[in-house]
């Protein structure tokens, strides 16, 4: 087991930085319908109820978070709206 002394603990400011950096779950890569490269990422942020699909080519689209959807469902919706 790990020692429980105070000098071995992670400082609270460091824990706070880590929590701030965690923006959501990222899924991908998927094939981008605009540039046809495998650079599309889907970021799900359950705290603010949004899903953002981003590609390095500049394509960006946001959706409302639906708990029953999987990341591939958001990708299919993006492709349907793109074409």
HTML snippet that shows the backbone in 3Dmol.js (N, CA, C, O; Angstrom):
<script src="https://3Dmol.org/build/3Dmol-min.js"></script>
<div id="view" style="width:600px;height:400px;position:relative"></div>
<script>
const pdb = `
ATOM      1  N   UNK A   1       0.835  -1.183   0.000  1.00  0.00           N
ATOM      2  CA  UNK A   1       0.000   0.000   0.000  1.00  0.00           C
ATOM      3  C   UNK A   1       0.876   1.242   0.000  1.00  0.00           C
ATOM      4  O   UNK A   1       2.026   1.209   0.439  1.00  0.00           O
ATOM      5  N   UNK A   2       0.331   2.309  -0.486  1.00  0.00           N
ATOM      6  CA  UNK A   2       1.056   3.572  -0.550  1.00  0.00           C
ATOM      7  C   UNK A   2       1.090   4.229   0.825  1.00  0.00           C
ATOM      8  O   UNK A   2       0.137   4.114   1.596  1.00  0.00           O
ATOM      9  N   UNK A   3       2.186   4.917   1.132  1.00  0.00           N
ATOM     10  CA  UNK A   3       2.249   5.625   2.411  1.00  0.00           C
ATOM     11  C   UNK A   3       1.253   6.774   2.455  1.00  0.00           C
ATOM     12  O   UNK A   3       0.931   7.368   1.426  1.00  0.00           O
ATOM     13  N   UNK A   4       0.774   7.079   3.638  1.00  0.00           N
ATOM     14  CA  UNK A   4      -0.253   8.100   3.787  1.00  0.00           C
ATOM     15  C   UNK A   4       0.288   9.380   4.418  1.00  0.00           C
ATOM     16  O   UNK A   4      -0.473  10.158   4.993  1.00  0.00           O
ATOM     17  N   UNK A   5       1.566   9.598   4.317  1.00  0.00           N
ATOM     18  CA  UNK A   5       2.154  10.811   4.871  1.00  0.00           C
ATOM     19  C   UNK A   5       1.854  11.992   3.961  1.00  0.00           C
ATOM     20  O   UNK A   5       1.690  11.833   2.751  1.00  0.00           O
ATOM     21  N   UNK A   6       1.786  13.156   4.545  1.00  0.00           N
ATOM     22  CA  UNK A   6       1.386  14.344   3.785  1.00  0.00           C
ATOM     23  C   UNK A   6       2.408  14.719   2.721  1.00  0.00           C
ATOM     24  O   UNK A   6       2.031  15.287   1.696  1.00  0.00           O
ATOM     25  N   UNK A   7       3.681  14.424   2.926  1.00  0.00           N
ATOM     26  CA  UNK A   7       4.670  14.805   1.919  1.00  0.00           C
ATOM     27  C   UNK A   7       4.625  13.881   0.695  1.00  0.00           C
ATOM     28  O   UNK A   7       5.279  14.171  -0.307  1.00  0.00           O
ATOM     29  N   UNK A   8       3.887  12.800   0.752  1.00  0.00           N
ATOM     30  CA  UNK A   8       3.744  11.898  -0.386  1.00  0.00           C
ATOM     31  C   UNK A   8       2.463  12.136  -1.176  1.00  0.00           C
ATOM     32  O   UNK A   8       2.255  11.497  -2.207  1.00  0.00           O
ATOM     33  N   UNK A   9       1.619  13.018  -0.729  1.00  0.00           N
ATOM     34  CA  UNK A   9       0.350  13.270  -1.414  1.00  0.00           C
ATOM     35  C   UNK A   9       0.534  14.266  -2.556  1.00  0.00           C
ATOM     36  O   UNK A   9       1.449  15.089  -2.548  1.00  0.00           O
ATOM     37  N   UNK A  10      -0.348  14.170  -3.521  1.00  0.00           N
ATOM     38  CA  UNK A  10      -0.353  15.120  -4.631  1.00  0.00           C
ATOM     39  C   UNK A  10      -0.981  16.413  -4.136  1.00  0.00           C
ATOM     40  O   UNK A  10      -2.047  16.383  -3.521  1.00  0.00           O
ATOM     41  N   UNK A  11      -0.336  17.556  -4.394  1.00  0.00           N
ATOM     42  CA  UNK A  11      -0.903  18.832  -3.933  1.00  0.00           C
ATOM     43  C   UNK A  11      -2.269  19.097  -4.566  1.00  0.00           C
ATOM     44  O   UNK A  11      -2.531  18.685  -5.696  1.00  0.00           O
ATOM     45  N   UNK A  12      -3.120  19.778  -3.837  1.00  0.00           N
ATOM     46  CA  UNK A  12      -4.483  20.042  -4.304  1.00  0.00           C
ATOM     47  C   UNK A  12      -4.491  20.899  -5.568  1.00  0.00           C
ATOM     48  O   UNK A  12      -5.347  20.706  -6.431  1.00  0.00           O
ATOM     49  N   UNK A  13      -3.552  21.846  -5.697  1.00  0.00           N
ATOM     50  CA  UNK A  13      -3.517  22.691  -6.894  1.00  0.00           C
ATOM     51  C   UNK A  13      -3.210  21.857  -8.135  1.00  0.00           C
ATOM     52  O   UNK A  13      -3.691  22.167  -9.224  1.00  0.00           O
ATOM     53  N   UNK A  14      -2.407  20.793  -7.976  1.00  0.00           N
ATOM     54  CA  UNK A  14      -2.083  19.927  -9.100  1.00  0.00           C
ATOM     55  C   UNK A  14      -3.295  19.083  -9.495  1.00  0.00           C
ATOM     56  O   UNK A  14      -3.544  18.873 -10.682  1.00  0.00           O
ATOM     57  N   UNK A  15      -4.033  18.611  -8.528  1.00  0.00           N
ATOM     58  CA  UNK A  15      -5.250  17.848  -8.792  1.00  0.00           C
ATOM     59  C   UNK A  15      -6.257  18.732  -9.515  1.00  0.00           C
ATOM     60  O   UNK A  15      -6.933  18.278 -10.438  1.00  0.00           O
ATOM     61  N   UNK A  16      -6.360  19.992  -9.099  1.00  0.00           N
ATOM     62  CA  UNK A  16      -7.285  20.932  -9.734  1.00  0.00           C
ATOM     63  C   UNK A  16      -6.896  21.171 -11.193  1.00  0.00           C
ATOM     64  O   UNK A  16      -7.767  21.242 -12.060  1.00  0.00           O
ATOM     65  N   UNK A  17      -5.596  21.297 -11.470  1.00  0.00           N
ATOM     66  CA  UNK A  17      -5.146  21.478 -12.851  1.00  0.00           C
ATOM     67  C   UNK A  17      -5.517  20.272 -13.703  1.00  0.00           C
ATOM     68  O   UNK A  17      -5.951  20.426 -14.845  1.00  0.00           O
ATOM     69  N   UNK A  18      -5.351  19.093 -13.162  1.00  0.00           N
ATOM     70  CA  UNK A  18      -5.688  17.884 -13.909  1.00  0.00           C
ATOM     71  C   UNK A  18      -7.177  17.825 -14.200  1.00  0.00           C
ATOM     72  O   UNK A  18      -7.575  17.452 -15.303  1.00  0.00           O
ATOM     73  N   UNK A  19      -7.999  18.182 -13.238  1.00  0.00           N
ATOM     74  CA  UNK A  19      -9.445  18.162 -13.436  1.00  0.00           C
ATOM     75  C   UNK A  19      -9.885  19.205 -14.447  1.00  0.00           C
ATOM     76  O   UNK A  19     -10.823  18.965 -15.207  1.00  0.00           O
ATOM     77  N   UNK A  20      -9.228  20.363 -14.474  1.00  0.00           N
ATOM     78  CA  UNK A  20      -9.573  21.396 -15.446  1.00  0.00           C
ATOM     79  C   UNK A  20      -9.216  20.955 -16.855  1.00  0.00           C
ATOM     80  O   UNK A  20      -9.941  21.249 -17.805  1.00  0.00           O
ATOM     81  N   UNK A  21      -8.100  20.250 -16.993  1.00  0.00           N
ATOM     82  CA  UNK A  21      -7.644  19.840 -18.301  1.00  0.00           C
ATOM     83  C   UNK A  21      -8.543  18.778 -18.925  1.00  0.00           C
ATOM     84  O   UNK A  21      -8.628  18.686 -20.149  1.00  0.00           O
ATOM     85  N   UNK A  22      -9.205  17.988 -18.115  1.00  0.00           N
ATOM     86  CA  UNK A  22     -10.057  16.919 -18.607  1.00  0.00           C
ATOM     87  C   UNK A  22     -11.354  17.522 -19.144  1.00  0.00           C
ATOM     88  O   UNK A  22     -12.272  17.815 -18.379  1.00  0.00           O
ATOM     89  N   UNK A  23     -11.423  17.704 -20.442  1.00  0.00           N
ATOM     90  CA  UNK A  23     -12.567  18.361 -21.069  1.00  0.00           C
ATOM     91  C   UNK A  23     -13.667  17.389 -21.454  1.00  0.00           C
ATOM     92  O   UNK A  23     -14.817  17.805 -21.597  1.00  0.00           O
ATOM     93  N   UNK A  24     -13.373  16.159 -21.621  1.00  0.00           N
ATOM     94  CA  UNK A  24     -14.383  15.195 -22.032  1.00  0.00           C
ATOM     95  C   UNK A  24     -13.732  13.988 -22.672  1.00  0.00           C
ATOM     96  O   UNK A  24     -12.507  13.868 -22.698  1.00  0.00           O
ATOM     97  N   UNK A  25     -14.539  13.117 -23.174  1.00  0.00           N
ATOM     98  CA  UNK A  25     -14.054  11.890 -23.776  1.00  0.00           C
ATOM     99  C   UNK A  25     -13.883  12.125 -25.274  1.00  0.00           C
ATOM    100  O   UNK A  25     -14.763  12.690 -25.923  1.00  0.00           O
ATOM    101  N   UNK A  26     -12.755  11.691 -25.819  1.00  0.00           N
ATOM    102  CA  UNK A  26     -12.475  11.869 -27.242  1.00  0.00           C
ATOM    103  C   UNK A  26     -12.522  10.505 -27.915  1.00  0.00           C
ATOM    104  O   UNK A  26     -11.903   9.546 -27.455  1.00  0.00           O
ATOM    105  N   UNK A  27     -13.263  10.438 -29.003  1.00  0.00           N
ATOM    106  CA  UNK A  27     -13.357   9.213 -29.786  1.00  0.00           C
ATOM    107  C   UNK A  27     -12.841   9.488 -31.190  1.00  0.00           C
ATOM    108  O   UNK A  27     -12.991  10.597 -31.703  1.00  0.00           O
ATOM    109  N   UNK A  28     -12.255   8.519 -31.793  1.00  0.00           N
ATOM    110  CA  UNK A  28     -11.793   8.670 -33.157  1.00  0.00           C
ATOM    111  C   UNK A  28     -10.479   7.929 -33.329  1.00  0.00           C
ATOM    112  O   UNK A  28     -10.065   7.205 -32.424  1.00  0.00           O
ATOM    113  N   UNK A  29      -9.841   8.084 -34.418  1.00  0.00           N
ATOM    114  CA  UNK A  29     -10.172   8.965 -35.530  1.00  0.00           C
ATOM    115  C   UNK A  29     -11.187   8.330 -36.481  1.00  0.00           C
ATOM    116  O   UNK A  29     -11.260   7.110 -36.629  1.00  0.00           O
ATOM    117  N   UNK A  30     -11.951   9.189 -37.106  1.00  0.00           N
ATOM    118  CA  UNK A  30     -12.899   8.784 -38.133  1.00  0.00           C
ATOM    119  C   UNK A  30     -12.498   9.437 -39.448  1.00  0.00           C
ATOM    120  O   UNK A  30     -11.715  10.387 -39.458  1.00  0.00           O
ATOM    121  N   UNK A  31     -13.029   8.934 -40.552  1.00  0.00           N
ATOM    122  CA  UNK A  31     -12.767   9.533 -41.858  1.00  0.00           C
ATOM    123  C   UNK A  31     -13.555  10.823 -41.985  1.00  0.00           C
ATOM    124  O   UNK A  31     -14.774  10.833 -41.817  1.00  0.00           O
ATOM    125  N   UNK A  32     -12.858  11.913 -42.281  1.00  0.00           N
ATOM    126  CA  UNK A  32     -13.511  13.211 -42.432  1.00  0.00           C
ATOM    127  C   UNK A  32     -14.227  13.259 -43.781  1.00  0.00           C
ATOM    128  O   UNK A  32     -13.630  12.901 -44.797  1.00  0.00           O
ATOM    129  N   UNK A  33     -15.493  13.691 -43.821  1.00  0.00           N
ATOM    130  CA  UNK A  33     -16.197  13.759 -45.104  1.00  0.00           C
ATOM    131  C   UNK A  33     -15.714  14.912 -45.985  1.00  0.00           C
ATOM    132  O   UNK A  33     -15.993  14.924 -47.184  1.00  0.00           O
ATOM    133  N   UNK A  34     -14.999  15.876 -45.414  1.00  0.00           N
ATOM    134  CA  UNK A  34     -14.522  17.026 -46.182  1.00  0.00           C
ATOM    135  C   UNK A  34     -13.168  16.753 -46.838  1.00  0.00           C
ATOM    136  O   UNK A  34     -13.006  16.967 -48.040  1.00  0.00           O
ATOM    137  N   UNK A  35     -12.195  16.281 -46.052  1.00  0.00           N
ATOM    138  CA  UNK A  35     -10.843  16.093 -46.590  1.00  0.00           C
ATOM    139  C   UNK A  35     -10.497  14.627 -46.862  1.00  0.00           C
ATOM    140  O   UNK A  35      -9.445  14.342 -47.433  1.00  0.00           O
ATOM    141  N   UNK A  36     -11.358  13.705 -46.465  1.00  0.00           N
ATOM    142  CA  UNK A  36     -11.187  12.265 -46.674  1.00  0.00           C
ATOM    143  C   UNK A  36      -9.961  11.678 -45.969  1.00  0.00           C
ATOM    144  O   UNK A  36      -9.467  10.627 -46.376  1.00  0.00           O
ATOM    145  N   UNK A  37      -9.463  12.340 -44.920  1.00  0.00           N
ATOM    146  CA  UNK A  37      -8.380  11.796 -44.112  1.00  0.00           C
ATOM    147  C   UNK A  37      -8.946  11.287 -42.792  1.00  0.00           C
ATOM    148  O   UNK A  37     -10.044  11.669 -42.386  1.00  0.00           O
ATOM    149  N   UNK A  38      -8.202  10.443 -42.144  1.00  0.00           N
ATOM    150  CA  UNK A  38      -8.643   9.869 -40.873  1.00  0.00           C
ATOM    151  C   UNK A  38      -8.205  10.789 -39.735  1.00  0.00           C
ATOM    152  O   UNK A  38      -7.371  10.413 -38.912  1.00  0.00           O
ATOM    153  N   UNK A  39      -8.772  11.996 -39.694  1.00  0.00           N
ATOM    154  CA  UNK A  39      -8.370  13.005 -38.716  1.00  0.00           C
ATOM    155  C   UNK A  39      -9.536  13.528 -37.892  1.00  0.00           C
ATOM    156  O   UNK A  39      -9.337  14.405 -37.051  1.00  0.00           O
ATOM    157  N   UNK A  40     -10.734  13.026 -38.101  1.00  0.00           N
ATOM    158  CA  UNK A  40     -11.920  13.535 -37.414  1.00  0.00           C
ATOM    159  C   UNK A  40     -11.996  12.959 -36.002  1.00  0.00           C
ATOM    160  O   UNK A  40     -11.909  11.746 -35.811  1.00  0.00           O
ATOM    161  N   UNK A  41     -12.157  13.831 -35.030  1.00  0.00           N
ATOM    162  CA  UNK A  41     -12.285  13.433 -33.621  1.00  0.00           C
ATOM    163  C   UNK A  41     -13.641  13.878 -33.104  1.00  0.00           C
ATOM    164  O   UNK A  41     -14.140  14.936 -33.486  1.00  0.00           O
ATOM    165  N   UNK A  42     -14.228  13.082 -32.250  1.00  0.00           N
ATOM    166  CA  UNK A  42     -15.515  13.411 -31.638  1.00  0.00           C
ATOM    167  C   UNK A  42     -15.294  13.529 -30.144  1.00  0.00           C
ATOM    168  O   UNK A  42     -14.871  12.578 -29.487  1.00  0.00           O
ATOM    169  N   UNK A  43     -15.586  14.717 -29.610  1.00  0.00           N
ATOM    170  CA  UNK A  43     -15.397  14.994 -28.184  1.00  0.00           C
ATOM    171  C   UNK A  43     -16.763  15.107 -27.523  1.00  0.00           C
ATOM    172  O   UNK A  43     -17.603  15.902 -27.944  1.00  0.00           O
ATOM    173  N   UNK A  44     -16.978  14.307 -26.485  1.00  0.00           N
ATOM    174  CA  UNK A  44     -18.239  14.311 -25.748  1.00  0.00           C
ATOM    175  C   UNK A  44     -17.997  14.939 -24.387  1.00  0.00           C
ATOM    176  O   UNK A  44     -17.155  14.472 -23.621  1.00  0.00           O
ATOM    177  N   UNK A  45     -18.737  16.000 -24.089  1.00  0.00           N
ATOM    178  CA  UNK A  45     -18.654  16.648 -22.780  1.00  0.00           C
ATOM    179  C   UNK A  45     -20.019  16.533 -22.120  1.00  0.00           C
ATOM    180  O   UNK A  45     -20.948  17.266 -22.459  1.00  0.00           O
ATOM    181  N   UNK A  46     -20.132  15.612 -21.180  1.00  0.00           N
ATOM    182  CA  UNK A  46     -21.415  15.354 -20.536  1.00  0.00           C
ATOM    183  C   UNK A  46     -21.801  16.458 -19.567  1.00  0.00           C
ATOM    184  O   UNK A  46     -22.982  16.620 -19.256  1.00  0.00           O
ATOM    185  N   UNK A  47     -20.826  17.222 -19.081  1.00  0.00           N
ATOM    186  CA  UNK A  47     -21.130  18.285 -18.121  1.00  0.00           C
ATOM    187  C   UNK A  47     -21.958  19.398 -18.745  1.00  0.00           C
ATOM    188  O   UNK A  47     -22.894  19.901 -18.124  1.00  0.00           O
ATOM    189  N   UNK A  48     -21.618  19.785 -19.975  1.00  0.00           N
ATOM    190  CA  UNK A  48     -22.361  20.872 -20.626  1.00  0.00           C
ATOM    191  C   UNK A  48     -23.282  20.355 -21.726  1.00  0.00           C
ATOM    192  O   UNK A  48     -23.859  21.137 -22.483  1.00  0.00           O
ATOM    193  N   UNK A  49     -23.416  19.022 -21.810  1.00  0.00           N
ATOM    194  CA  UNK A  49     -24.377  18.375 -22.712  1.00  0.00           C
ATOM    195  C   UNK A  49     -24.131  18.712 -24.184  1.00  0.00           C
ATOM    196  O   UNK A  49     -25.080  18.979 -24.921  1.00  0.00           O
ATOM    197  N   UNK A  50     -22.860  18.701 -24.622  1.00  0.00           N
ATOM    198  CA  UNK A  50     -22.544  18.951 -26.024  1.00  0.00           C
ATOM    199  C   UNK A  50     -21.592  17.892 -26.555  1.00  0.00           C
ATOM    200  O   UNK A  50     -20.854  17.246 -25.811  1.00  0.00           O
ATOM    201  N   UNK A  51     -21.638  17.740 -27.869  1.00  0.00           N
ATOM    202  CA  UNK A  51     -20.729  16.856 -28.585  1.00  0.00           C
ATOM    203  C   UNK A  51     -20.160  17.669 -29.736  1.00  0.00           C
ATOM    204  O   UNK A  51     -20.908  18.298 -30.485  1.00  0.00           O
ATOM    205  N   UNK A  52     -18.835  17.660 -29.879  1.00  0.00           N
ATOM    206  CA  UNK A  52     -18.185  18.430 -30.936  1.00  0.00           C
ATOM    207  C   UNK A  52     -17.382  17.474 -31.802  1.00  0.00           C
ATOM    208  O   UNK A  52     -16.575  16.689 -31.303  1.00  0.00           O
ATOM    209  N   UNK A  53     -17.615  17.550 -33.111  1.00  0.00           N
ATOM    210  CA  UNK A  53     -16.828  16.790 -34.077  1.00  0.00           C
ATOM    211  C   UNK A  53     -15.879  17.771 -34.751  1.00  0.00           C
ATOM    212  O   UNK A  53     -16.323  18.761 -35.331  1.00  0.00           O
ATOM    213  N   UNK A  54     -14.570  17.504 -34.680  1.00  0.00           N
ATOM    214  CA  UNK A  54     -13.560  18.401 -35.218  1.00  0.00           C
ATOM    215  C   UNK A  54     -12.585  17.636 -36.082  1.00  0.00           C
ATOM    216  O   UNK A  54     -12.258  16.479 -35.818  1.00  0.00           O
ATOM    217  N   UNK A  55     -12.122  18.320 -37.136  1.00  0.00           N
ATOM    218  CA  UNK A  55     -11.087  17.764 -37.991  1.00  0.00           C
ATOM    219  C   UNK A  55      -9.985  18.804 -38.139  1.00  0.00           C
ATOM    220  O   UNK A  55     -10.217  19.994 -37.926  1.00  0.00           O
ATOM    221  N   UNK A  56      -8.792  18.360 -38.502  1.00  0.00           N
ATOM    222  CA  UNK A  56      -7.677  19.277 -38.698  1.00  0.00           C
ATOM    223  C   UNK A  56      -7.865  20.143 -39.936  1.00  0.00           C
ATOM    224  O   UNK A  56      -7.207  21.176 -40.064  1.00  0.00           O
ATOM    225  N   UNK A  57      -8.746  19.750 -40.849  1.00  0.00           N
ATOM    226  CA  UNK A  57      -8.976  20.538 -42.062  1.00  0.00           C
ATOM    227  C   UNK A  57      -9.863  21.753 -41.805  1.00  0.00           C
ATOM    228  O   UNK A  57     -10.016  22.599 -42.686  1.00  0.00           O
ATOM    229  N   UNK A  58     -10.446  21.852 -40.618  1.00  0.00           N
ATOM    230  CA  UNK A  58     -11.275  23.003 -40.275  1.00  0.00           C
ATOM    231  C   UNK A  58     -12.747  22.674 -40.114  1.00  0.00           C
ATOM    232  O   UNK A  58     -13.527  23.528 -39.692  1.00  0.00           O
ATOM    233  N   UNK A  59     -13.133  21.474 -40.435  1.00  0.00           N
ATOM    234  CA  UNK A  59     -14.528  21.066 -40.258  1.00  0.00           C
ATOM    235  C   UNK A  59     -14.834  20.954 -38.770  1.00  0.00           C
ATOM    236  O   UNK A  59     -14.120  20.278 -38.029  1.00  0.00           O
ATOM    237  N   UNK A  60     -15.895  21.617 -38.345  1.00  0.00           N
ATOM    238  CA  UNK A  60     -16.305  21.547 -36.947  1.00  0.00           C
ATOM    239  C   UNK A  60     -17.817  21.613 -36.887  1.00  0.00           C
ATOM    240  O   UNK A  60     -18.442  22.463 -37.521  1.00  0.00           O
ATOM    241  N   UNK A  61     -18.394  20.709 -36.122  1.00  0.00           N
ATOM    242  CA  UNK A  61     -19.843  20.671 -35.984  1.00  0.00           C
ATOM    243  C   UNK A  61     -20.168  20.254 -34.558  1.00  0.00           C
ATOM    244  O   UNK A  61     -19.514  19.375 -33.997  1.00  0.00           O
ATOM    245  N   UNK A  62     -21.180  20.888 -33.974  1.00  0.00           N
ATOM    246  CA  UNK A  62     -21.557  20.527 -32.608  1.00  0.00           C
ATOM    247  C   UNK A  62     -22.976  19.975 -32.602  1.00  0.00           C
ATOM    248  O   UNK A  62     -23.827  20.385 -33.390  1.00  0.00           O
ATOM    249  N   UNK A  63     -23.204  19.048 -31.705  1.00  0.00           N
ATOM    250  CA  UNK A  63     -24.487  18.394 -31.534  1.00  0.00           C
ATOM    251  C   UNK A  63     -24.906  18.504 -30.079  1.00  0.00           C
ATOM    252  O   UNK A  63     -24.084  18.768 -29.201  1.00  0.00           O
ATOM    253  N   UNK A  64     -26.182  18.300 -29.836  1.00  0.00           N
ATOM    254  CA  UNK A  64     -26.667  18.189 -28.469  1.00  0.00           C
ATOM    255  C   UNK A  64     -26.407  16.765 -27.995  1.00  0.00           C
ATOM    256  O   UNK A  64     -26.589  15.815 -28.756  1.00  0.00           O
ATOM    257  N   UNK A  65     -25.986  16.611 -26.757  1.00  0.00           N
ATOM    258  CA  UNK A  65     -25.660  15.298 -26.201  1.00  0.00           C
ATOM    259  C   UNK A  65     -26.936  14.497 -25.961  1.00  0.00           C
ATOM    260  O   UNK A  65     -27.875  14.978 -25.327  1.00  0.00           O
ATOM    261  N   UNK A  66     -26.957  13.274 -26.473  1.00  0.00           N
ATOM    262  CA  UNK A  66     -28.048  12.330 -26.250  1.00  0.00           C
ATOM    263  C   UNK A  66     -27.419  11.079 -25.648  1.00  0.00           C
ATOM    264  O   UNK A  66     -26.542  10.464 -26.256  1.00  0.00           O
ATOM    265  N   UNK A  67     -27.865  10.710 -24.464  1.00  0.00           N
ATOM    266  CA  UNK A  67     -27.189   9.649 -23.712  1.00  0.00           C
ATOM    267  C   UNK A  67     -27.265   8.280 -24.389  1.00  0.00           C
ATOM    268  O   UNK A  67     -26.402   7.434 -24.153  1.00  0.00           O
ATOM    269  N   UNK A  68     -28.260   8.051 -25.208  1.00  0.00           N
ATOM    270  CA  UNK A  68     -28.392   6.736 -25.840  1.00  0.00           C
ATOM    271  C   UNK A  68     -27.542   6.606 -27.103  1.00  0.00           C
ATOM    272  O   UNK A  68     -27.440   5.512 -27.658  1.00  0.00           O
ATOM    273  N   UNK A  69     -26.931   7.698 -27.570  1.00  0.00           N
ATOM    274  CA  UNK A  69     -26.106   7.663 -28.778  1.00  0.00           C
ATOM    275  C   UNK A  69     -24.693   7.201 -28.457  1.00  0.00           C
ATOM    276  O   UNK A  69     -24.154   7.491 -27.389  1.00  0.00           O
ATOM    277  N   UNK A  70     -24.110   6.482 -29.394  1.00  0.00           N
ATOM    278  CA  UNK A  70     -22.696   6.121 -29.364  1.00  0.00           C
ATOM    279  C   UNK A  70     -21.952   7.117 -30.263  1.00  0.00           C
ATOM    280  O   UNK A  70     -22.594   7.827 -31.037  1.00  0.00           O
ATOM    281  N   UNK A  71     -20.623   7.187 -30.183  1.00  0.00           N
ATOM    282  CA  UNK A  71     -19.878   8.118 -31.041  1.00  0.00           C
ATOM    283  C   UNK A  71     -20.103   7.882 -32.526  1.00  0.00           C
ATOM    284  O   UNK A  71     -20.108   8.834 -33.306  1.00  0.00           O
ATOM    285  N   UNK A  72     -20.287   6.641 -32.929  1.00  0.00           N
ATOM    286  CA  UNK A  72     -20.514   6.367 -34.341  1.00  0.00           C
ATOM    287  C   UNK A  72     -21.853   6.955 -34.806  1.00  0.00           C
ATOM    288  O   UNK A  72     -21.994   7.295 -35.980  1.00  0.00           O
ATOM    289  N   UNK A  73     -22.828   7.077 -33.912  1.00  0.00           N
ATOM    290  CA  UNK A  73     -24.103   7.696 -34.269  1.00  0.00           C
ATOM    291  C   UNK A  73     -23.918   9.180 -34.571  1.00  0.00           C
ATOM    292  O   UNK A  73     -24.523   9.706 -35.505  1.00  0.00           O
ATOM    293  N   UNK A  74     -23.089   9.850 -33.789  1.00  0.00           N
ATOM    294  CA  UNK A  74     -22.796  11.260 -34.061  1.00  0.00           C
ATOM    295  C   UNK A  74     -22.043  11.404 -35.380  1.00  0.00           C
ATOM    296  O   UNK A  74     -22.273  12.351 -36.133  1.00  0.00           O
ATOM    297  N   UNK A  75     -21.141  10.459 -35.658  1.00  0.00           N
ATOM    298  CA  UNK A  75     -20.416  10.489 -36.924  1.00  0.00           C
ATOM    299  C   UNK A  75     -21.377  10.320 -38.098  1.00  0.00           C
ATOM    300  O   UNK A  75     -21.254  11.019 -39.104  1.00  0.00           O
ATOM    301  N   UNK A  76     -22.323   9.405 -37.980  1.00  0.00           N
ATOM    302  CA  UNK A  76     -23.309   9.195 -39.048  1.00  0.00           C
ATOM    303  C   UNK A  76     -24.180  10.433 -39.242  1.00  0.00           C
ATOM    304  O   UNK A  76     -24.504  10.786 -40.376  1.00  0.00           O
ATOM    305  N   UNK A  77     -24.559  11.094 -38.158  1.00  0.00           N
ATOM    306  CA  UNK A  77     -25.330  12.335 -38.275  1.00  0.00           C
ATOM    307  C   UNK A  77     -24.518  13.422 -38.965  1.00  0.00           C
ATOM    308  O   UNK A  77     -25.060  14.191 -39.758  1.00  0.00           O
ATOM    309  N   UNK A  78     -23.229  13.492 -38.671  1.00  0.00           N
ATOM    310  CA  UNK A  78     -22.364  14.478 -39.321  1.00  0.00           C
ATOM    311  C   UNK A  78     -22.278  14.218 -40.816  1.00  0.00           C
ATOM    312  O   UNK A  78     -22.376  15.150 -41.615  1.00  0.00           O
ATOM    313  N   UNK A  79     -22.097  12.969 -41.200  1.00  0.00           N
ATOM    314  CA  UNK A  79     -22.013  12.621 -42.619  1.00  0.00           C
ATOM    315  C   UNK A  79     -23.337  12.923 -43.312  1.00  0.00           C
ATOM    316  O   UNK A  79     -23.337  13.432 -44.434  1.00  0.00           O
ATOM    317  N   UNK A  80     -24.461  12.623 -42.672  1.00  0.00           N
ATOM    318  CA  UNK A  80     -25.773  12.914 -43.258  1.00  0.00           C
ATOM    319  C   UNK A  80     -25.967  14.408 -43.472  1.00  0.00           C
ATOM    320  O   UNK A  80     -26.497  14.820 -44.504  1.00  0.00           O
ATOM    321  N   UNK A  81     -25.544  15.224 -42.511  1.00  0.00           N
ATOM    322  CA  UNK A  81     -25.693  16.672 -42.649  1.00  0.00           C
ATOM    323  C   UNK A  81     -24.699  17.254 -43.647  1.00  0.00           C
ATOM    324  O   UNK A  81     -24.990  18.262 -44.291  1.00  0.00           O
ATOM    325  N   UNK A  82     -23.528  16.631 -43.783  1.00  0.00           N
ATOM    326  CA  UNK A  82     -22.523  17.147 -44.715  1.00  0.00           C
ATOM    327  C   UNK A  82     -22.952  16.938 -46.155  1.00  0.00           C
ATOM    328  O   UNK A  82     -22.776  17.824 -46.992  1.00  0.00           O
ATOM    329  N   UNK A  83     -23.517  15.769 -46.452  1.00  0.00           N
ATOM    330  CA  UNK A  83     -23.953  15.480 -47.813  1.00  0.00           C
ATOM    331  C   UNK A  83     -25.398  15.805 -47.916  1.00  0.00           C
ATOM    332  O   UNK A  83     -25.993  15.641 -48.981  1.00  0.00           O
TER     333      UNK A  83
END
`;
const viewer = $3Dmol.createViewer("view");
viewer.addModel(pdb, "pdb");
viewer.setStyle({}, {cartoon: {color: "spectrum"}});
viewer.zoomTo();
viewer.render();
</script>
